[in-house]
Amino acid sequence: MEDKKLREELTTKFIELGQLAHQLARNNSIQDQQVIKISDEICLIDKRIHEASGKYVPSKEEMRCPSCMTSYEDGAVFCGNCGQNIKEFYESTIENCKTCNSIVKKDSNYCGVCGSRLNI
């Protein structure tokens, strides 16, 4: 029984180490290319999870409406398909995580990608 508990504790520590390495890689505090590559892969997987769950919010640079995902032209204020006020949405609803630059809702407490505490 003690062996199982120690293995669980070891697994927990590996997870903590991985999360820390990911945060440091997103913050450009680690220069190791293998760690950066894995961190980039984690971000891509997280994006795919959000897309599959319907909770994905495109970045402003992707130029897709956050409500209906229709492409829009640079400088558009409203979506031509659904009428969403794009400018207001990006200015009042979301921000970028200061650690990993992922998009997060302004009222979030933690980043869904890197786990960093937000709104401190």
KAQUINOR-V454749 format. One record per helix or strand of 2 or more residues. SS is the DSSP state (H for helix, E for strand). FROM is the first residue (numbers start at 1). TO is the last residue. If there is no record, write none. Layout:
ss: {SS	SS}
from: {FROM	FROM}
to: {TO	TO}
This chain:
ss: {H	H	H	H	E	E}
from: {2	33	60	86	94	103}
to: {26	53	62	92	96	105}
